[in-house]
Amino acid sequence: MKDSQLKALIKKTTAKAAQPKKQPRPSFDSTLEATRGGAEPLSGSEAEEIFKEMKRREF
């Protein structure tokens, strides 16, 4: 690899690395946001009560 090629490659990669990071796009479907979780803590929530009830039952 020639020095000029190496310089061009370094210049290209540094320019690419210096670009600002893109913000994550909002989802196009509102149900996806609802199923991602993390919005509601499990302690003291309705989900925790349901899981406790399911553990008691035998299937």
Secondary structure, 3 states (H helix, E strand, C coil): CCHHHHHHHHHHHHHHHHCCCCCCCCCCCHHHHHHCCCCCCCCCCHHHHHHHHHHHCCC
